[in-house]
Amino acid sequence: MSITLPGPTLGVVGGGQLGRMLAEAAAPLGVDLVVLDPTPDCPAAPVASDQIVGDFDDADAIDELAARVDALTFEIELADPEVLAAASEEHGVPVHPDPGTLETIQDKLVQKEALADAGIPVPEFVAVATAEGLERVVEEFGGVMLKAREGGYDGRGNVPVEAPAEAADALDAVGGAAMAEEFLDFEREIAVMGLKGADGETRTYPVTETVHREEILRESVSPARAGDAVVAEAESVARDVLDVLDGRGVYGIELFETKEGEVLVNEIAPRPHNSGHWTIEGARTSQFENHVRAVLGWPLGPTDLVAPAVTANILGDVDERGAATLRNVETVLGAPDADLHWYGKDDVYPLRKMGHLTVTERDAARAAADEVDRDALLSRARDLRDGLTFRDA
C-alpha cells in the first residue's frame, strides 16, 4: 500500500465524544472526518471537517455521508447495519467494522449466543419474554441481572432481579425483549481493547481494570491490578473474541474476573470504548488513532504501554438538566501528572459523561521497574476528579 498526504476522508456515524476524539486523532494523520449526528453542533462538530445532521438510521443522511467519504465507520451501536451496508455498496466505499458484526452485537442475546457457540467463556444466560419465565429463571439462578436485548448503555437497560416477586416490574423497566444473566461473584471487572487490521492482523492493548458504580464506569486502572495468570487469560480470550468478529477497527471487550480466577466475557463494543481512553496518554498509539488506521487499512500503530495510567470520568453532579459549566478546572490544569479531556456537551444532567482526566506515572525509571503504586494513582485521579463540579458556587 502506498499512502500519500493529504489523506482520505473518513465518515463516522455518530458525533459524540468518541467522534470528537476520533477527529482529534485523525487530524495529525492528514485524515478529515465528516460525522453524522442528529444533534446540531454535536460534540465532534468543532473538531471534524463537517457534520451532517441526521438520525443514526436515516438512510438518506447515511447515503449523503457515503457519497462524500472514502471509508465509513461508526462510534455508536445505534447505526443501522442494513443502511450502512446498502450505502457502502451503492458508493463503493468500505465500512468497518462489518455491518454484520454490528448487527450481532446490537442484540445482547445474539451476541452472547455467538460467543458461546464459538467456545468463548461467558456467564450463564437465557432469553426471557414473560414475568412467569423470569420468575423461574430467578429461582433457578438465585437472582439475575436482567438486560434489555437492544439499546442499553451506561447501565441503562440493566436491572438486578433478586427475587421472583420483582420479575414483572423488572421486565417493565427494560421495556421489551430481555436476557437474564447469572449474578457473578466477581473479583473485578477488566477490559481489553482489541484491534483488527488489514490482512487479519490482530493486536491487543494491555489489560485494564474498570471500576463501576451504579453500572457506570467511573475509573480505569492500566495495567490492571490482576495476577499474571488472569492477565494472560484475558489477553487470550480477547484474541479469541476478535476471531469471531468481522471487520477492521477497535473493539472494546469487557470481561469479568471471577473469585476463582476465571475470565468471562461480559459485553463487546465494536468501536473505541471508555475503557480505552487511557491509551491517549498511556499507550504508544491511542485507540482512536488505531481505529482510524485500521478502518482505512493503514498499518497499525504499536499498542505498548508507555506509562501506567488511571482515567477518571467526569460525570454530571447536578440534580437536574441545565447548561454545562465545569468549575475548578485550574486544579487539574495545574497538576503536572494529569491531562484533561472535555467532551464539548452543552447540557449537563445527573451522571452524564462530560469529560475525563487521566493521571499518568511520570517517573520513567519507576515505571520501567514496575514499581508504580496504582492504588496511589487511582486515589490521585479520584481526588482531582472529585474537586471538579457543575454546581453553582
N, C-alpha and C positions, 0 to 999 in steps of 0.2 A: 504493500500500500504506500502510495506517495501522498503525503499530506502537505498542503500549502496554506498559507495565511494571507488575507483574512479567511477564516474558516467558514463552515456551513452554518445554516440557521436551524436551530432545534425548536420544535413545537412542543409545548408542555400543557397537557390538560390539568388544570389546577394552578392557582396563583397565590396560594397561602404562603406560610413561612418556608415550606420546603421548596416551593418555586422560587422564592426570593433568594434562598441560599444556593440553589442551582444556578441562578443567574449570576450571583456573586462569584461562583467558582468557574463559570463558563467564560466570563469576560476576559480573564488573563490568557485563556487559550485561543482567543480570537473568534469565539463562538457567540453568535447572537441568539437570544431567546425571545420567542413570541409565546405568551401564555394565554390560555383561555380560562376565564373565571366569571361567574355570574355577578360578583361584587365589583362595581365600578371602582377604579383606583385601588385594586386589591393590593395586599402586602408586597407582591412581586413586581407590581407595575413601575415603581420608581427605579428599579434596577434593570428590569427586562427592556428589550428594544421596543416592544409594543404589547398591548393587551387587546384581545378580542373579548367583548362582553357577551357571555352566553352560558347557558347551563351546561353541566358536565356531560349530559347526554343529548345535547342539541345537535342533531345531525347536520343542519345547515352550517352551524358555527364550527363544528369539527371539520366539515368539508372545506370551509374557508381557511381554517388553520392548516390543513394538509396541503392546500394549494400554495401556501406561502413558505413552506419549510422543506428542509432536506431529510428530516427524520422526525419521528413522533415518539413521545413518551408521556407518562402521567405521574402525578405526585399525589393522587388521591384515588381510592378504590371505587369512588362513585362514577368514574368514567364508564361509558357503555362499551363493552368488548365488541359487540357486533357492529356498532357505528364506527369504532376505531378501525376494525378490520376492513370495512367497506371503504372508508376514506383512504386507507393505506393502498388498497388495490386500485381504486379509481385514479389516484395521483402518482402511483408508483413510488411511494416513499415508505421506508421500513418503519415499523412500530415495535418498540421494545420496552419492557418485557412483552412476550407474546400475548395477544388478547385472550387466547385460550387459557393461559396461566392466570390472567386476571379474573376470568370467569370462574375458574376453580376456587380461587382464593376468596372471592366475594361471598361465597356461601360457606360458612364455617363448618357445616356438616360435610359438605362435599370435600372441603379442604382436608378435614380430619380423615375421611374415608380414603382419600388419595394417599395420604401419608401412611395410614395403617396398611393399605394394600401393598405399599412398597416396602413394608417391613420396618418402617421408622417408628421408634418408640413414642407413644402418645398416651395421655391419661385415658381411662375408660370413658366412653361416651355413648350416647344413644339419642336418636331423634324423639322428640315429644310433640304432640299436637293437641292433647286434651288434658284437662286438670286431673282426670282419673289416671291417665297414663303417667303423668308426672308424679302423682301420689305414689304409685307403685315403684317408680324409679327411686324416689327419695327414700322409701322404706328399704329398698334393696341396697342402695349405696350408703345409706346412713347420712343423707344430705348431699346436695349437689350445687354446682354453680350453673344456673340457667343462663344460656346465651342466645340472644337473637341471632338467627342464622345469617342475616344480612343487615348491614348498616351501622353496627355498633362500633364505637371507638372511644378511647379515653374512659373506659368503664361504663359508658352508656350502652344499654342493651345487655348488661350483665347483672343478674340478680341472684344472690345466695338464697338457697331454699333449704332450711334445716329441718322442717317438719312437714308432714303431708298436708296439714291444715293451711299451709302457706301457698299451696300449689296454684290455686285459682288466681289469687292476687298477683303472683309472680308472672304467670302467663299473660295476664292483662298488662303488666308493666312492660314486658318485652314487645308486646303488640303484634304477635304473629308467629310464624313458624320458628321453632326453637330447637336447641340442642342442650341436653343435660350432660354435664361432665362431673366426674367424681371429684369430691374435695380432696386436695392433696395436702399432706403434712410435709410441706417442702422446707428445705433448709434456706434456700434463697432463690430468687429469680435471676436469671442470667440471659444474655443475648449475644448473638454473633451476627455481625454484618457480613453477609456473603456477597460474592461478586462473580458474575459470569461475563466473560468477554468473548471476543471473536475466536473462532476455531475451537470452541469448547473449553477454553481456558477458565479455570476457577481459582479464586483466591478468597481468603478469609482474613478479617481483622482480628486482633486479639480479643479474647472473650471478655465481655463486660458484665459487671454486676448491676442490676437495675433495682432501685428501691421505690416501691409503690406505696401509696396511701390513698384510700378511697378509690382504688382501681386506677389511679392516675400516677404516671411516672413522675417522681419528684427529683430523684438524683440518679446518676450513673457513676460507677467507680471502675476505672480502667487502669491496669488489668483487674479482673475480678478477684475478690478475696476468697478464692476457692482453691482446693487442693489440686496438685498436678494431675492426678488421675481424672478428676472431674473436668478440668480444662481440656485435657486430651480427648475425652469422650465428647464434650460439647463441640469441639472442632470437627471430630469425625462425624457426628450426627448432622452438623451443619452442611458438610460436604455431601452427605447422602441426600439431604433435602434439596440441595442445588441440582443434583442429578435428576430429581423428579420434575423440576420446573423448566419450562422452555422460555427462551428469550434472554437477551443480554441485559445487564444492569445490576443494580444493587438490590439485595433482598435483606430485610430485617427479620431475623429468625429469633423469636422469643422462646425461651426454654425455662424449665423448672429443674432445679437440683433437689432431689428428694432427700429425706433424712438418711436413707440407705445409700446415698451416693449415686442413684440413677439419674440419668438425664432424659427428660421427656420434652417433646415439642409442645408448646402452648399454641402460638399462632405465628403466621408469616405475613409480612407486608412486602408486596412486590415493588419496592421503592425505597429511597432513603428513609431513615426512621429516627425518631427521637433518641433511641438507644445509641445511635452512632454520631450524635452531634459532637461528642468529644474528639472525633477524628480531625476536626478543623484545626485544633491546636496540638492534639496528642499523637497524630499519625503522620507519616511521611506524605501521604496523599489523602485528602479528605474523602468521605463517602460521596460528597456532592461532585467533586471533580471526577472521581472514578465512575460515577453514574453517567456523566456526560461522555467521558471517554468510551465507556462500554457501549452505550446506545449508538454512538457514531461508528463503532467498530474500530476505534483507535487503540493503540497499545495501552494496557492498563498501567496505572501507577503503583508503586510499592505500597503495601499496607502495613509496614512495620511500625511498631510503637516508637515514638521519639521521646515521649515524656509521659510518665504516669499522670492521669488527669481525672478530675471529678467535675461533672457537669450538674448544675442545679437549675431546675426550671423556675422561671419567674411566672407565677400564676396570679390571676386576679384575686385580690384580698378584700374586695368590696362586697357589700350586701346586695346591691342591685346594679343593673346595667347603667353605664354612663360613659362620658368622654374619658379617654385614657390619658392620664398624666402620671408618669412614674417619677417618684421623688427619691431624694438621697442618692442619686446616681453617682455623685462625686466620690462616694465611699468605694465604689467598685473601680472607677477610673483611676483613683489614687493608689490602688493595690497593685504592686509590681508583679504579682503572680496570677492575676485574674484578667480575663477577657470577656467583654460584654457583647451580647448579640440581641438587638432589638428587632421585633418582627414587623413593626410598622402598622399595627392594627389600631384603628381609630377609637374603637369602643372596648371597654373592659367590663367583664361580668364575672361572677364568682367562679373561680378555678379555671378560667380561660387561660390558655398558654399565650403569654405575651412576649416572652423572650427567654433567654437563658444566659448563664455565665459559666465559665469554665476556669477552674483553678488547676494549674499545672505545676509539677515539680521542676523548679528552675535550676537546681543543683545537679549538673550533668554527672559529676562523679558519684553522687549518692544514687542517682537513677541508674547509672551503669552498673553499680554494685548491688542493685536490687535491695537497697536499704531504705526505701521510701515508706513512711508511715501513712498508709492510705486512710486509716481512721482519722488521722490529723488533717489530711487533705479534705476529707468529707466534712469534718467539723468546720474547717475554714470556709468551704464553699457555702455551707448552710448559714453560717454567721453573716457572710456577705449578702447572700440572697435575702435572709430574713430582715436585713436592715433596709431593704427596699420596700416601698409601699405605694399604692394607688390612692390611699385615703388622704383626705384633707388634713393639713397640719393642725 
